[in-house]
């Protein structure tokens, strides 16, 4: 069975690490703690890949009889957000993964802060990382895990809002949001889009 490529979007460097725009990369780090491939401590280690990304090969969860779950390549491009597409396309080629098994995790302004939504395809909603990926892989028809960060307050420019760190209040609940997004990603792979949507889109 082909592995999945699970990509979390963000910008490189410590000055961006806590930004709302980097929540996709944060979810990848959460998923790395769930590696079931037998690595000591249960956390995958990342390596620098020539495709300009840091990557880790993992098993997500456990299957029947306690066997390791599906194979996945976790990846965070080491390029800036607006040129994420080239690394993603290169990783798909390197592992011979079809675009149907690509999952992109990203921040979403148009979803309430703290909510997680799943979909396949559709527009990019002004998200430069998604626009770059769609152009590079030649289609918009890939799976997305949309992590809600809400709209900016007042008249704040959305571009400025996403490049600010989560507020103190948001940081208190951020671990729960990252866990929910990681759970949703795993469900997407394990049970498929429709069943995962029913599980995570229902009022909670």
N, C-alpha and C positions, 0 to 999 in steps of 0.2 A: 504493500500500500504506500502510495506517495506520502511524504511528509506534508505538513502545512507550513506555510510561511506566515508568521504573525509579526507584524511590524508596528512599533509604537513610534509616533511622530513627536518631534521636539527639535530644539536647537542645541548645538553642542556648546560645551563650556560651563564652568561653574556659575557664571553670572546669569545664565538662563535656567539653571537646574530647578529652581522653585517656581518658575512661571506657570501660569494657567495653561499656556500654550504647550507646555511640556508634559501634560498629564498622560498622554499616550505612552511616552517613554517611562513614566513612573509605573504604569500598569505592567509594562514588560518586566520591570524589576520585581514587581509583586509576583508575576507568573514564574519568574526564575526561582522563587522560594518554594515552588510547588513541584519541582522536578521529581519524578518518580522513577528515574532511570537507574537508581541505586547509588548515585553520587553521595558520598559521605556528607551528612548534615542536611541532605535534601535540597541543597541550593545549587543551581547550575552556575558555572563560571563562564564569563564572556571572553571571547577572543576577538582580536581585530581582524577583519576580513578585507581582502583586497578590493572588494566591491565598495569600500568606504562605508563600513558599518561595523558595529560590534554585534557579535552573534553568539548564540548558545544553542546547542542541540539538546532537546529535552524530550521526556515523556510526560505528558500532561495527565495527571490522575492515574487511576488504576482501572483495568478492565475486568472481565469475568475471571473469577478465581483469584483475584488479587494480582493478576499480571499487569505489567506496566501499560499505561494507556497509550493513546495515539502519539506518533512522532510529530514533533514540531520544531521548526527553527525559529527561535525568538531573535528579533533583530531591531536595532535602533540605528538609523543612518547617522553617520558622523558628519554629514554635510548640513548646511542650513536648511530649514524647513522648506523653503521655496524651490529647492532643487533635490528633494527627496526621491524623485522618480528614478533617476539613473541608478542609485544603489539598489532600489527595490527591483527594477528590471534585471539588473545584473545578478542578484541573489536568486530570482526565479530561474534564470538560465543556468546558474551554477548547480543548483540542486534539481534541475529539470522538473520544477513544480509548475503545474498548470495554474493559470490565473484564477480558476474556480476555487483553488485552495489557498488563495491569498486573503488574509484578514488584516485590515488596517485599523488601528486604534488611535483615535484623535479627539481633541477637544471640540466642543460644539456649543457655540453661542446661543443657538436657537432652541436649546433644551435646558430646562430648569437645572440650576446648580444641584448636584447630588444625584441626578437621574441618569440612567444608562439606557440607550436605545440601540437596536440592531437593525441593519438593513443591508440589502444588496443593491448596488448601483445607485442611480439617481445623480443629481447635480452635486457640485462641490460647495455651494453656498458661500463662495468667496474665500474658501480655505485654500491657501496657496500650496500647502503640502499635498492635498488631494488632487488639485489641478495638475501638479507636476507628475504625480503617480499616474493619473489617467492618461496624460500625454505620453509618458514613457512606456506604459504597458499596452497602449493602444485601445483601451476600453475603460469605461466607467463601471463595468459589471463585475465588481469585486465586493467582498463582504466588508462591512464597516461596523466597528464598535464605537458608538458615539457617546462620549463622556460629557455630560452637561456641565457647563460652567456658568450658564446664565448670561443675561445681557449686562452691559456696563451700567453703572448708576448715572442718572442725570444725562448730561451731554458729553460724557467721556467718549473719546474716540475708541471704537472697538479694537483698533490696531494697538493702541496704547494699553487697553485693558488686558488683552491676552498676554502681553509682555510684562505684566506685573506679577509679582509673587502672590500666591493665595494669601488672603487676609488671615489674621490670627484666628478669627472665628471659623473660617473655612478650614484652616489647618487642623482644628480639633476634630472635624468630621472627615477629613481627607482619607485617613486609613480605611474607613468604611466604604467610601466611594471607590477607592482602588481595589478593595476586596470584591465589591459588587461587579466592577468592570472585569476583573479577572475571572470571577465566577461566570459572567455572561460570555466571555470569550471561550471558556472551557465548554459551556453548554452549547454554544454555536457549533463547535467542532464535534462534540459528542452526540448531540441529538438533532442537529440541523437547524436551519434558520427559523422555520415556522414554529417548531416546538419551543425553541429558545425565546422567541418573541413572546409567546403565550406566557412563558414563565416570568420574563423580566419586564414586560410592558403592562402587566396587570397591576392595579392599585396595590400598594404594599403598606 
